[in-house]
Amino acid sequence: MSLEPPFRKIIHVDMDAFFASVEQLDQPELRGIPLAVGGGGKRGVVAAASYEARAFGVRSAMSGIMASRLCPQLIFVPPRFERYKEVSAQISTIFRQHTDLVEPLSLDEAYLDVTHHKKGNPSASLIASEIRTEILKLTGLHASAGISINKFVAKIASDINKPNGQKTIPPEEVLSFLENLDIRKFFGIGKVTADKMYGLGIFTGADLKLKSEDFLETHFGKSGRYFYRAVRGVHHSEVSPERIQKSVGAERTFNENISSEVFLEGKIIALAEELSKRLGRSKLSGKTITLKLKYADFNTQTRSKTLPYFIANKDLIIAAATELLYQEVLSNSVRLLGISMGKLNNEKKEAIKGPPVSVQLNIDF
């Protein structure tokens, strides 16, 4: 397996500390100080941290208490998702001035396939720079970008010169780049997998490349094949403008742990109502309902059931979720409860894909 044309020109654009940056943009008094979007109370969680806060070790998904310990002067502000969606929509209009092949990953990042650029610019690097400049001019916010031959490498590259920077990995440098990369930087390798790889003597891409596909599948299951291909620069996933939504959910973290199923029933009713509204807004229904329980010791359990028909009605969701609740005894008191609906009635929709192209190694990246 080798890295051969055709290649695409892929840009991964990632907004810098997006939620926190929007708050600092709208509230000048918050600029230049450690800021966290989220809750700082006993059950609060950091949704995003400014770079001033990150300097103290504050990170997203960290508990508010831990964040405050790391940075006592940290300021917490509540999230304003409608505002973030508004800014994200502005950024999206810029993307689509350059290409119709835009695949949003979230409000603050997206893949762009600029192999065929609307304005005829042959350089993906210059396109990325232009996009970042346009975002700053329109929104006042900084973005970083990664540019390469596929989504996998472009996403890794976008993190290299953050914040407010970009990195291009042209075709002729992809293999050496991946070989020299710490495996912790590989997209799809989290802490647990990284630790397991360390135990197997895999510390860099070069170490990973020495392992056979059979070896990697033996130790990492289906992911082993992905690792084997990724380190060789092989990633055929195309930029898909219409990402199919796989599930819709709602969850709540409680101020106090709940140890009784009876009290959790009341929480299910509220969550089912919210989930039903979300399904309705998206004109979706689903067959597989999943109940998520996060216990006091932070262990998470999920219980699922697939129905023979699609549902979106609140009462039907309550009935199915309540049945899952009593499926087995709680192993501990519960700090978070969630309900999600999968196997949605949109699964037959097909994503738009770009036409195959042939790009030679000496193309201007």
C-alpha positions as CSV (number, residue, x, y, z in Angstrom):
1,M,0.0,0.0,0.0
2,S,1.5,3.3,-1.1
3,L,0.6,6.9,-1.3
4,E,-0.3,7.6,-5.0
5,P,-2.4,10.1,-7.0
6,P,-5.1,11.1,-7.4
7,F,-4.9,13.6,-4.5
8,R,-7.4,16.1,-3.3
9,K,-6.8,19.6,-1.8
10,I,-8.5,19.5,1.6
11,I,-8.6,22.3,4.2
12,H,-9.6,21.8,7.8
13,V,-10.7,25.1,9.4
14,D,-10.9,25.2,13.2
15,M,-11.9,28.4,15.0
16,D,-9.7,29.3,18.0
17,A,-11.3,28.8,21.4
18,F,-14.6,29.6,19.6
19,F,-17.2,29.9,22.4
20,A,-14.7,31.8,24.7
21,S,-13.6,34.0,21.8
22,V,-17.2,35.0,21.0
23,E,-17.7,36.0,24.6
24,Q,-14.5,38.0,24.6
25,L,-15.5,39.6,21.3
26,D,-19.0,40.6,22.6
27,Q,-17.7,41.6,26.1
28,P,-14.5,43.6,25.8
29,E,-14.0,43.6,29.6
30,L,-13.4,39.8,29.3
31,R,-10.5,40.2,26.9
32,G,-7.1,39.2,28.0
33,I,-8.2,37.4,31.2
34,P,-8.7,33.7,31.9
35,L,-12.3,32.8,30.8
36,A,-14.3,29.6,30.8
37,V,-17.7,29.1,29.1
38,G,-19.8,26.8,31.3
39,G,-20.5,26.4,35.0
40,G,-18.2,26.9,37.9
41,G,-20.4,25.3,40.6
42,K,-20.2,21.9,42.2
43,R,-21.6,20.2,39.1
44,G,-20.4,22.7,36.5
45,V,-18.4,21.7,33.4
46,V,-16.1,23.8,31.2
47,A,-17.5,23.9,27.7
48,A,-14.7,26.0,26.4
49,A,-11.7,27.9,27.7
50,S,-9.9,31.0,26.5
51,Y,-6.2,30.7,25.7
52,E,-5.5,32.7,28.8
53,A,-7.2,30.0,30.8
54,R,-5.5,27.2,28.9
55,A,-2.2,28.5,30.1
56,F,-3.2,27.4,33.6
57,G,-4.2,23.9,32.3
58,V,-7.9,24.6,32.0
59,R,-9.5,22.5,29.3
60,S,-13.0,21.8,27.9
61,A,-14.9,18.9,29.6
62,M,-13.1,19.7,32.9
63,S,-15.1,20.1,36.0
64,G,-15.7,23.7,37.1
65,I,-14.2,22.9,40.5
66,M,-11.0,21.5,39.0
67,A,-10.7,24.5,36.6
68,S,-11.1,26.9,39.5
69,R,-8.4,25.1,41.5
70,L,-6.0,25.4,38.6
71,C,-6.9,29.0,37.9
72,P,-8.4,30.8,41.0
73,Q,-9.0,34.0,39.0
74,L,-11.0,32.1,36.3
75,I,-14.1,33.9,35.2
76,F,-17.1,31.7,34.2
77,V,-19.8,32.8,31.8
78,P,-22.9,30.9,30.7
79,P,-23.0,29.6,27.2
80,R,-25.1,31.4,24.5
81,F,-25.6,28.8,21.8
82,E,-27.9,30.9,19.7
83,R,-25.1,33.5,19.4
84,Y,-22.5,30.8,18.6
85,K,-24.9,29.5,15.8
86,E,-25.3,33.0,14.4
87,V,-21.5,33.5,14.1
88,S,-21.1,29.9,12.8
89,A,-23.6,30.7,10.0
90,Q,-21.6,33.8,9.0
91,I,-18.4,31.7,8.8
92,S,-20.3,29.1,6.7
93,T,-21.2,31.7,4.1
94,I,-17.5,32.4,3.7
95,F,-16.7,28.8,3.1
96,R,-19.4,28.5,0.4
97,Q,-18.0,31.4,-1.5
98,H,-15.0,29.1,-2.1
99,T,-16.5,25.7,-2.6
100,D,-19.8,23.8,-2.3
101,L,-17.9,20.8,-0.7
102,V,-18.1,21.9,2.9
103,E,-18.5,19.4,5.7
104,P,-19.3,21.0,9.1
105,L,-18.1,18.9,12.0
106,S,-19.5,21.3,14.7
107,L,-20.2,25.0,15.1
108,D,-16.5,25.8,15.1
109,E,-14.8,23.5,12.5
110,A,-15.3,22.2,9.0
111,Y,-13.6,20.4,6.1
112,L,-13.5,22.1,2.7
113,D,-12.5,20.4,-0.5
114,V,-11.0,23.1,-2.7
115,T,-9.6,20.9,-5.4
116,H,-12.0,22.8,-7.8
117,H,-11.9,26.3,-6.3
118,K,-14.8,28.5,-7.3
119,K,-12.5,31.5,-7.8
120,G,-9.9,29.5,-9.7
121,N,-7.1,29.8,-7.1
122,P,-4.8,26.8,-7.6
123,S,-3.1,27.1,-4.2
124,A,-4.9,25.5,-1.2
125,S,-2.5,27.3,1.1
126,L,-3.5,30.7,-0.3
127,I,-7.2,29.8,-0.2
128,A,-6.9,28.9,3.5
129,S,-5.1,32.1,4.2
130,E,-7.8,34.1,2.3
131,I,-10.6,32.3,4.2
132,R,-8.9,33.1,7.6
133,T,-8.6,36.7,6.7
134,E,-12.2,36.9,5.6
135,I,-13.4,35.3,8.8
136,L,-11.4,37.8,10.9
137,K,-12.8,40.7,8.8
138,L,-16.4,39.6,9.0
139,T,-16.5,38.3,12.6
140,G,-13.5,39.6,14.4
141,L,-12.4,36.1,15.3
142,H,-9.3,34.1,14.5
143,A,-9.2,30.7,12.8
144,S,-6.5,28.2,12.3
145,A,-6.3,25.8,9.3
146,G,-4.6,22.6,8.1
147,I,-4.1,21.9,4.4
148,S,-3.2,18.5,2.9
149,I,-4.3,15.7,0.6
150,N,-7.0,14.2,2.9
151,K,-9.2,14.9,5.9
152,F,-7.1,12.9,8.3
153,V,-3.8,14.8,7.7
154,A,-5.5,18.2,7.3
155,K,-7.1,17.9,10.7
156,I,-3.8,17.0,12.4
157,A,-2.2,19.9,10.6
158,S,-4.7,22.5,11.7
159,D,-3.6,22.0,15.3
160,I,0.1,22.5,14.7
161,N,0.3,26.3,14.5
162,K,-2.7,27.2,16.7
163,P,-3.8,29.8,17.5
164,N,-4.3,32.0,14.4
165,G,-2.0,30.0,12.1
166,Q,-2.0,27.4,9.4
167,K,0.1,24.4,8.3
168,T,0.4,22.8,4.9
169,I,1.5,19.2,4.4
170,P,2.0,18.8,0.7
171,P,1.8,15.4,-0.9
172,E,5.6,14.8,-1.0
173,E,5.8,15.5,2.8
174,V,2.8,13.5,4.1
175,L,4.6,10.2,4.8
176,S,7.6,11.8,6.6
177,F,5.3,14.0,8.5
178,L,3.2,11.0,9.8
179,E,6.3,8.9,10.5
180,N,7.7,11.7,12.8
181,L,4.4,12.4,14.5
182,D,3.8,11.4,18.2
183,I,1.0,8.8,18.1
184,R,-0.9,11.0,20.6
185,K,-1.3,13.5,17.8
186,F,-3.0,11.0,15.5
187,F,-6.7,11.8,15.1
188,G,-8.7,8.9,16.6
189,I,-6.0,7.9,19.2
190,G,-7.1,8.9,22.7
191,K,-5.3,8.5,26.0
192,V,-6.3,4.9,26.6
193,T,-5.3,3.8,23.1
194,A,-2.1,5.8,23.3
195,D,-1.1,4.2,26.6
196,K,-1.8,0.7,25.1
197,M,0.4,1.6,22.1
198,Y,3.1,2.8,24.5
199,G,3.0,-0.6,26.1
200,L,3.5,-2.2,22.7
201,G,6.5,0.0,21.9
202,I,4.6,2.3,19.6
203,F,5.5,5.9,20.3
204,T,5.7,7.5,16.8
205,G,4.2,7.1,13.4
206,A,7.4,5.3,12.4
207,D,6.9,2.7,15.2
208,L,3.2,2.3,14.1
209,K,4.2,1.8,10.5
210,L,6.5,-1.1,11.5
211,K,3.5,-3.1,12.8
212,S,1.6,-5.4,10.4
213,E,-2.1,-5.0,9.8
214,D,-2.8,-8.4,11.5
215,F,-0.8,-7.2,14.6
216,L,-2.8,-4.0,14.8
217,E,-6.2,-5.7,14.3
218,T,-5.3,-8.3,16.9
219,H,-4.6,-5.6,19.5
220,F,-7.0,-2.9,18.4
221,G,-9.8,-4.7,16.6
222,K,-11.4,-2.9,13.6
223,S,-9.5,0.3,14.5
224,G,-6.2,-1.6,13.8
225,R,-7.0,-1.5,10.0
226,Y,-7.7,2.3,10.3
227,F,-4.3,2.9,12.1
228,Y,-2.5,0.8,9.5
229,R,-3.9,2.8,6.6
230,A,-3.8,6.2,8.3
231,V,0.0,6.1,9.1
232,R,0.5,5.4,5.3
233,G,-1.5,8.5,4.4
234,V,-4.4,6.5,3.1
235,H,-7.8,8.0,4.0
236,H,-10.4,7.9,1.3
237,S,-13.2,9.6,3.2
238,E,-14.6,12.4,1.0
239,V,-15.8,15.8,2.1
240,S,-19.6,15.3,2.4
241,P,-21.7,18.5,2.5
242,E,-24.7,16.6,3.8
243,R,-23.7,14.8,7.0
244,I,-26.4,12.4,8.0
245,Q,-27.5,13.0,11.6
246,K,-27.1,9.7,13.4
247,S,-28.9,10.5,16.7
248,V,-30.7,13.1,18.7
249,G,-30.4,13.3,22.5
250,A,-30.9,15.3,25.6
251,E,-29.2,14.9,29.0
252,R,-28.9,16.6,32.4
253,T,-26.4,16.7,35.2
254,F,-28.1,16.9,38.6
255,N,-27.1,19.2,41.5
256,E,-27.4,16.2,43.8
257,N,-26.9,12.6,43.0
258,I,-30.1,10.5,42.7
259,S,-30.2,7.0,44.0
260,S,-33.9,6.1,43.4
261,E,-35.5,5.0,40.2
262,V,-38.7,6.7,41.3
263,F,-37.0,10.1,41.3
264,L,-35.3,9.4,38.1
265,E,-38.7,8.8,36.5
266,G,-39.5,12.5,36.9
267,K,-36.2,13.4,35.2
268,I,-37.1,11.1,32.3
269,I,-40.3,12.9,31.7
270,A,-38.5,16.3,31.4
271,L,-35.8,14.8,29.1
272,A,-38.4,13.0,26.9
273,E,-40.2,16.3,26.4
274,E,-37.0,18.0,25.4
275,L,-36.0,15.1,23.1
276,S,-39.4,15.1,21.5
277,K,-39.2,18.8,20.7
278,R,-35.7,18.4,19.2
279,L,-36.9,15.5,17.0
280,G,-39.9,17.6,15.9
281,R,-37.8,20.6,15.0
282,S,-35.6,18.3,12.8
283,K,-38.7,16.4,11.5
284,L,-37.1,13.2,12.6
285,S,-38.1,10.0,14.4
286,G,-36.2,6.9,15.5
287,K,-36.3,3.3,16.4
288,T,-33.5,2.8,18.9
289,I,-33.8,4.5,22.2
290,T,-30.8,4.7,24.6
291,L,-30.7,5.5,28.2
292,K,-27.4,6.9,29.5
293,L,-26.5,6.8,33.2
294,K,-23.4,8.4,34.6
295,Y,-22.9,7.3,38.2
296,A,-21.3,9.1,41.2
297,D,-18.0,7.3,40.5
298,F,-18.1,8.7,36.9
299,N,-18.6,5.2,35.4
300,T,-21.1,5.4,32.5
301,Q,-23.7,2.8,31.5
302,T,-25.9,2.8,28.5
303,R,-29.0,0.7,28.0
304,S,-30.7,0.5,24.6
305,K,-33.8,-0.9,22.9
306,T,-34.7,-1.1,19.3
307,L,-38.5,-0.8,18.5
308,P,-40.2,-2.2,15.4
309,Y,-41.5,1.3,14.5
310,F,-40.3,4.9,14.4
311,I,-41.2,7.1,17.4
312,A,-40.9,10.8,18.3
313,N,-43.9,11.2,20.6
314,K,-43.1,12.2,24.2
315,D,-45.3,9.6,25.8
316,L,-43.8,6.7,23.7
317,I,-40.3,7.9,24.6
318,I,-41.1,8.0,28.3
319,A,-42.5,4.5,28.2
320,A,-39.5,3.1,26.4
321,A,-36.9,5.0,28.6
322,T,-38.7,4.0,31.8
323,E,-38.6,0.4,30.8
324,L,-34.9,0.7,30.3
325,L,-34.5,2.4,33.7
326,Y,-36.0,-0.7,35.4
327,Q,-34.1,-3.1,33.2
328,E,-31.6,-3.7,36.0
329,V,-30.8,-2.3,39.4
330,L,-28.7,0.9,39.7
331,S,-25.1,0.2,40.6
332,N,-24.6,3.5,42.3
333,S,-26.3,6.9,42.7
334,V,-26.7,8.8,39.4
335,R,-25.2,12.2,38.7
336,L,-26.2,12.4,35.0
337,L,-29.1,11.0,33.0
338,G,-29.6,11.1,29.2
339,I,-31.9,9.8,26.6
340,S,-31.1,9.6,22.9
341,M,-32.8,8.4,19.8
342,G,-30.9,6.5,17.0
343,K,-31.7,4.6,13.8
344,L,-33.4,7.7,12.6
345,N,-35.7,7.9,9.6
346,N,-33.1,9.8,7.6
347,E,-30.6,7.0,7.1
348,K,-31.5,6.4,3.4
349,K,-30.4,9.9,2.5
350,E,-27.1,10.0,0.5
351,A,-24.4,12.6,1.0
352,I,-23.3,14.7,-1.9
353,K,-19.8,13.7,-3.0
354,G,-17.3,15.5,-5.1
355,P,-16.3,14.1,-8.5
356,P,-13.1,12.1,-8.8
357,V,-10.1,14.2,-9.7
358,S,-6.5,13.6,-10.6
359,V,-3.9,15.9,-9.1
360,Q,-0.2,15.5,-9.7
361,L,2.5,15.7,-6.9
362,N,3.8,19.0,-8.1
363,I,0.5,20.8,-7.7
364,D,0.6,24.1,-5.8
365,F,-0.4,23.4,-2.3
